[in-house]
Amino acid sequence: MKYFNILIISVIFLSQPFTASGQNTFETFENTSGEWNNSWKFYKVVKLYENKGLSRINEPIDLEVDFSSDEIDSPEKEIRVVEKDFRSGELIEVPSQVYNLPGERSHVVFLANVLANSEKEYRIYFGNPEATKPNYESDLKVYGEVPQSIAENDYYTIDMTSGSSGSALNRCGQIRTITLKMGFNVIFSRRGGYVHYTPDCSRRIKSDGNIGVKFMNPPSKSYEIKGPLLYLVYREGVFTKDEPFVKFIVIYRFYSSVPYVISQANVELLQTTNLSSLRNDELTFNSKIFTHNAWKELNGSVITKPFPIERLVDGEIVNDTDLSWPLKLPVNLPWLTFFNAERGYGIASLHLDYQASDSNKESELTLNERQEIRIGKQSNYWSRILSPAVLSGHLKGQTILRRMPIWFTGLTRKFLRDSELSRNIIQCLRIRWRSNNL
């Protein structure tokens, strides 16, 4: 079995990793026991449970936590995260980051380490008005500002700029290239464009053409959050055809010390419309980068297929394309990947969650989606597509289509021995909170 370094840019439709959605009222305790620094008056307890049999190393925990204003003055300065050693019981401070999003409580981020089939206690300390903002060392580096920035850690360098001077690319902030480190230093790129190409859509009006996030130049709204553990990039754009027609939102989350990126993409149709296409989760790469593609079937089997190879026949260049291309696959496959069998690297996409709803009906939409893998003379790509037949009629009211991907980068696994890949991708630490009743 050959080993592969899978730059798992996996587009997973997941709300967030390890967030305590609806469970952010962690009970507050007074710090009177002297177990940790008495300069902090209060703490909250978070217990993490690993239940899939895989030891977790530097797994990002992103919690939305409610703090009382009479207990804390400045969350960014005062909050500290402490882990409890499972052997000695000693409390040890770990790097953390605090940030706020519009309309939400404070978010606390830290990297958790939990052994397989075990649990670990973490504490969030606060209530020290004399504290100063901590300065933690980190491998996460950011160059530039949204929408023209570059994110880098020990596993990858991801370029969201429009490239060199004179480039025809828009300043939209989509991912243009990905450099896989880990001893490979290979650049995943697409000739003349962005590797992260969607979301986009087309109406049944030929003059409209394609409308997509890549045409934001620049985004109508953008902001970023920088810190030692998380670099968050938010971009939003509204496209108008006679009147506001569609809004795209794309959010990237880059973390320290881990080989993945989390991406969230929302598509909101602002008027009753008639679409001919709607796509998301499209990653496009130069055709020479990868030699094979593979995916896991719903029955658990793994299918591997080589990309066509160019050959010289009677003085003409042809390839081994057969009638199976493009590959039209079920949309709910656990994962699919492009990889280079000769050099041992790859990139993969996994789908865990997806939402589509009509805001007027307050119900989920049933859409005849499919996943496709397509090949071309210069590029190969996969894409998640809504079947045109489903959208041939006018959609009544405001239809909201939400896509929430996660992109994993650079995991080292025994590839195609599938359990190692898919089980590690599915984030499975469960968060509980402590109360007096426990």
C-alpha positions in Angstrom: 0.0 0.0 0.0 1.6 3.3 -1.1 1.4 6.3 1.2 0.0 9.5 0.0 0.1 13.1 1.3 -3.5 14.1 0.5 -3.8 17.9 0.3 -7.4 17.3 1.1 -9.0 20.5 0.0 -12.2 18.9 0.9 -15.4 20.8 0.4 -17.5 19.5 3.3 -20.9 21.0 3.9 -20.6 21.5 7.6 -21.7 24.3 9.8 -18.5 24.6 11.8 -16.0 22.2 13.4 -16.6 21.6 17.1 -18.9 24.5 17.7 -21.4 24.4 20.6 -24.4 25.6 18.6 -27.2 26.2 21.0 -25.0 25.2 23.9 -23.1 28.4 24.5 -24.3 29.0 28.1 -21.4 27.2 29.7 -21.8 27.6 33.4 -19.5 30.0 35.2 -17.5 28.9 38.3 -15.6 31.1 40.7 -11.8 30.5 40.7 -11.4 30.0 44.4 -9.6 26.6 44.6 -6.2 27.9 43.7 -5.8 25.2 41.0 -4.7 27.9 38.5 -3.8 31.6 38.6 -6.0 33.4 41.2 -5.7 36.7 39.2 -8.5 35.3 37.1 -11.8 35.3 39.0 -14.0 32.9 36.9 -13.8 30.0 34.6 -16.1 27.8 32.4 -15.5 24.1 31.8 -15.5 22.4 28.4 -15.2 18.6 28.1 -14.2 17.0 24.8 -15.0 13.4 24.0 -13.3 11.4 21.2 -15.6 8.6 20.1 -14.2 7.4 16.7 -11.0 5.8 17.8 -8.6 8.4 16.4 -6.2 10.4 18.5 -6.8 14.1 17.9 -3.8 16.4 17.5 -4.2 20.2 17.3 -7.9 19.9 16.4 -9.4 23.4 16.2 -12.1 24.0 18.7 -14.3 27.1 17.9 -16.8 27.9 20.6 -19.4 30.6 20.7 -19.5 31.5 24.4 -21.7 33.9 26.4 -20.0 36.0 29.0 -21.7 38.3 31.4 -20.7 42.0 31.1 -20.2 42.3 34.8 -17.7 39.5 34.9 -15.4 40.5 32.0 -14.3 43.8 30.5 -12.2 42.9 27.5 -12.5 39.3 26.2 -9.5 39.6 23.9 -7.3 40.6 26.8 -8.7 38.6 29.6 -9.5 35.1 28.2 -7.1 32.3 28.8 -7.7 28.6 27.9 -6.2 25.9 30.1 -6.1 22.2 29.6 -6.1 19.6 32.4 -3.5 16.9 32.2 -5.3 13.6 32.3 -2.4 12.0 34.3 -1.3 14.6 36.8 -4.4 16.8 36.8 -2.1 19.9 36.3 -3.7 22.9 34.6 -1.5 24.1 31.7 -2.3 27.2 29.6 -2.6 26.6 25.8 -2.7 29.2 23.0 -6.1 30.6 22.3 -7.7 33.4 20.3 -10.9 35.4 20.8 -12.9 37.1 18.1 -16.4 38.4 17.4 -18.7 38.2 14.4 -21.6 40.5 13.8 -24.6 39.5 15.9 -22.8 36.7 17.7 -21.3 36.1 21.1 -17.6 35.9 21.6 -15.8 33.1 19.9 -13.0 31.3 21.7 -10.6 29.2 19.6 -8.0 26.8 20.8 -6.3 23.6 19.6 -7.3 20.4 21.4 -5.3 17.2 21.9 -7.4 14.2 22.9 -6.4 10.6 22.8 -8.5 8.0 20.9 -11.6 6.9 22.8 -10.9 9.3 25.7 -12.0 12.6 27.1 -10.2 15.8 28.2 -11.2 18.8 30.2 -10.4 22.3 29.1 -11.2 25.5 31.1 -11.8 29.0 29.8 -10.6 31.5 32.5 -11.7 35.2 32.5 -12.4 38.0 34.9 -9.0 39.8 35.2 -9.2 43.4 34.1 -5.5 43.9 34.6 -4.6 41.2 32.0 -2.9 42.2 28.7 -3.6 40.6 25.4 -1.4 37.4 25.1 1.2 37.0 22.4 1.4 33.4 21.3 3.9 32.0 18.8 2.3 30.5 15.7 3.1 29.0 12.3 0.1 30.8 10.8 1.2 33.8 8.7 -0.8 36.3 6.7 0.5 38.6 4.0 -1.6 41.4 2.6 -5.3 42.1 3.4 -8.6 40.9 2.2 -9.4 40.5 -0.7 -5.7 40.3 -1.7 -4.0 38.2 0.9 -1.9 35.0 1.3 -2.3 32.5 4.2 0.5 30.2 5.2 1.2 27.6 7.8 3.6 24.6 8.1 1.5 22.6 5.6 0.5 25.0 2.8 0.6 28.4 1.3 -2.7 29.6 -0.1 -2.7 32.6 -2.5 -5.9 34.7 -2.8 -4.4 37.5 -4.7 -5.0 38.4 -8.4 -1.4 37.4 -9.2 1.3 39.4 -10.8 0.9 42.9 -12.1 -1.0 43.1 -15.3 -3.1 40.0 -14.4 -6.6 40.0 -15.9 -8.0 38.3 -12.8 -10.4 40.2 -10.6 -9.7 41.2 -7.0 -12.3 38.9 -5.7 -10.3 37.1 -3.1 -11.0 33.6 -4.3 -8.2 31.0 -3.9 -6.0 31.2 -6.9 -3.2 28.8 -6.1 -2.3 26.3 -3.3 1.3 25.3 -2.6 1.6 22.0 -0.8 4.7 22.0 1.4 5.5 18.8 3.4 8.6 18.2 1.2 6.7 18.4 -2.1 6.6 22.2 -2.8 4.1 21.5 -5.6 1.8 24.3 -6.7 -1.8 23.4 -7.4 -2.9 25.9 -10.0 -5.2 26.5 -12.9 -4.1 28.2 -16.2 -5.4 31.7 -16.2 -7.8 31.5 -13.3 -8.7 30.5 -9.8 -8.6 26.9 -8.5 -11.6 27.7 -6.4 -14.0 28.7 -9.1 -17.5 28.8 -7.7 -20.2 29.4 -6.5 -21.8 30.7 -9.7 -25.0 30.5 -11.6 -26.7 31.3 -15.0 -30.2 32.5 -15.8 -32.1 31.3 -18.9 -31.3 34.6 -20.5 -28.4 34.3 -23.0 -27.3 37.9 -22.6 -26.8 37.4 -18.8 -23.9 35.0 -19.2 -22.3 33.4 -16.1 -22.6 35.2 -12.8 -20.3 34.1 -10.0 -18.2 35.0 -7.0 -15.1 35.2 -9.2 -16.5 38.3 -10.8 -16.6 40.3 -7.6 -14.1 43.1 -8.3 -13.7 43.8 -5.5 -16.4 42.3 -3.1 -19.0 44.8 -2.1 -18.3 43.8 1.6 -15.3 42.2 3.1 -13.5 41.9 6.4 -10.9 39.7 8.0 -10.0 38.4 11.5 -6.3 37.8 12.1 -4.8 36.0 15.1 -2.3 33.3 16.1 -4.7 30.4 15.6 -7.3 31.6 13.0 -7.3 33.8 9.9 -10.9 34.4 8.8 -11.7 36.0 5.5 -15.3 37.1 4.7 -16.4 38.3 1.3 -19.8 39.2 -0.1 -21.1 40.4 -3.4 -24.6 41.2 -4.8 -25.1 41.0 -8.6 -27.8 43.0 -10.3 -29.7 42.3 -13.5 -32.3 45.1 -13.7 -32.6 44.6 -10.0 -30.7 42.7 -7.3 -30.7 39.1 -8.4 -28.3 37.0 -6.4 -26.0 37.4 -3.4 -22.8 35.3 -2.8 -21.0 35.0 0.5 -17.8 33.0 0.8 -15.9 32.6 4.1 -12.5 31.0 4.5 -11.0 29.9 7.8 -7.3 29.1 8.0 -6.0 27.6 11.2 -2.6 27.2 12.8 -0.8 23.8 13.1 -3.3 21.8 11.0 -3.4 20.8 7.4 -6.8 22.0 6.4 -8.9 25.0 5.5 -12.6 25.5 6.2 -14.7 27.2 3.6 -18.3 28.3 3.8 -20.3 29.4 0.7 -23.8 30.8 0.7 -25.9 31.5 -2.4 -29.1 33.6 -1.9 -31.5 34.2 -4.8 -33.0 37.6 -4.2 -35.9 37.4 -6.6 -38.1 34.9 -8.3 -36.0 33.6 -11.2 -35.4 31.0 -13.8 -32.0 29.4 -13.6 -30.2 27.2 -16.2 -27.4 26.3 -13.8 -26.2 26.7 -10.2 -22.8 25.3 -9.2 -20.7 25.0 -6.1 -17.7 23.1 -4.8 -15.8 23.4 -8.1 -12.0 23.1 -7.9 -10.1 23.2 -11.2 -6.5 22.3 -11.7 -4.0 22.1 -14.6 -4.3 18.6 -16.1 -0.6 17.8 -15.7 -0.7 17.9 -11.8 -2.7 14.7 -11.1 -2.6 11.2 -12.7 -5.7 9.6 -11.1 -9.0 10.3 -9.4 -10.9 8.2 -6.9 -14.1 8.2 -4.8 -15.9 6.2 -2.2 -19.2 4.7 -3.3 -22.2 4.7 -1.0 -21.8 1.0 -0.5 -18.3 1.6 0.9 -16.2 0.5 -2.1 -13.5 2.7 -3.5 -13.3 3.4 -7.2 -10.0 4.5 -8.8 -9.8 5.8 -12.3 -6.7 7.2 -14.2 -7.0 10.4 -16.1 -6.6 10.1 -19.9 -3.0 10.0 -21.1 -2.0 11.9 -24.2 -0.4 9.7 -27.0 1.0 10.4 -30.4 -1.0 8.5 -33.0 -0.3 8.9 -36.8 1.4 12.2 -36.0 -1.6 13.6 -34.0 -1.9 14.0 -30.2 -4.8 12.0 -28.8 -5.7 10.8 -25.4 -7.4 7.7 -23.9 -10.7 9.4 -23.1 -13.5 6.9 -23.2 -17.3 7.4 -23.2 -17.5 7.5 -19.4 -16.4 11.1 -19.3 -17.6 13.3 -17.8 -18.1 11.2 -14.7 -21.5 11.9 -13.2 -21.6 10.7 -9.6 -24.1 10.9 -6.8 -23.9 14.1 -4.9 -23.7 12.5 -1.5 -20.5 10.5 -2.0 -18.4 10.4 1.2 -15.4 11.8 -0.6 -13.6 12.1 -4.0 -10.0 13.0 -4.8 -7.5 13.8 -7.5 -4.0 12.4 -6.7 -0.6 11.9 -8.3 0.2 8.2 -8.0 3.8 8.7 -9.0 4.7 11.4 -6.5 2.3 10.6 -3.7 0.3 13.8 -3.2 -3.3 14.6 -3.8 -6.3 16.8 -3.1 -9.8 15.7 -2.1 -13.3 16.8 -1.5 -15.7 15.5 1.2 -19.3 16.3 1.7 -20.8 16.1 5.2 -23.7 18.6 5.3 -25.8 20.7 3.0 -28.7 23.0 3.3 -31.2 24.3 0.8 -34.4 26.0 1.7 -37.2 28.3 0.5 -37.4 31.1 3.0 -41.1 31.6 2.3 -42.0 28.0 2.8 -39.6 27.4 5.7 -38.8 24.0 4.3 -35.9 22.2 2.6 -35.8 22.1 -1.2 -35.5 18.8 -3.0 -32.9 19.3 -5.7 -31.7 16.8 -8.2 -28.0 17.5 -7.7 -25.0 15.6 -9.0 -21.3 15.6 -8.6 -19.2 15.7 -11.8 -15.6 15.1 -12.7 -14.7 16.6 -16.0 -11.5 16.6 -18.1 -10.1 19.0 -20.6 -7.0 19.7 -22.7 -5.7 22.1 -20.1 -7.5 21.4 -16.9 -9.5 18.8 -14.9 -12.1 19.7 -12.3 -14.9 18.5 -10.1 -18.1 20.4 -9.5 -21.4 20.1 -7.6 -24.2 20.9 -10.0 -27.9 21.5 -9.7 -29.7 19.7 -12.6 -31.2 22.3 -15.0 -34.4 20.4 -15.1 -35.1 21.1 -11.5 -34.7 24.9 -12.0 -36.5 25.2 -15.3 -39.5 26.7 -13.7 -39.7 29.9 -11.8 -38.9 29.5 -8.1 -41.5 31.3 -6.0 -40.3 33.7 -3.4 -36.9 34.0 -2.1 -34.9 30.8 -2.4 -31.8 30.4 -0.2 -29.2 27.9 -1.1 -26.5 27.5 1.5 -23.3 25.6 0.9 -20.9 25.1 3.8 -17.6 23.5 2.7 -14.5 22.4 4.7 -11.2 22.1 2.9 -8.6 19.9 4.3 -5.0 20.2 3.3 -2.1 17.9 3.5 -3.2 15.0 5.7 -0.8 12.1 5.6 -2.8 8.8 5.5 -2.7 5.4 4.0 -4.8 6.6 1.1 -7.4 4.3 -0.4 -7.4 2.3 2.9 -10.4 4.5 3.2 -11.2 4.4 6.9 -8.0 6.3 7.8 -9.1 9.1 5.4 -12.8 9.4 5.9 -12.8 8.8 9.7 -10.2 11.5 10.3 -12.0 14.0 8.1 -15.3 13.7 10.0 -14.9 15.8 13.0 -16.2 13.8 15.9 -15.3 15.4 19.2 -18.4 16.1 21.1 -18.6 19.1 23.4 -20.3 19.0 26.7 -20.5 21.6 29.4 -20.4 21.2 33.2 -23.2 22.2 35.5 -23.9 21.6 39.2 -26.2 18.8 38.2 -23.3 16.7 36.8 
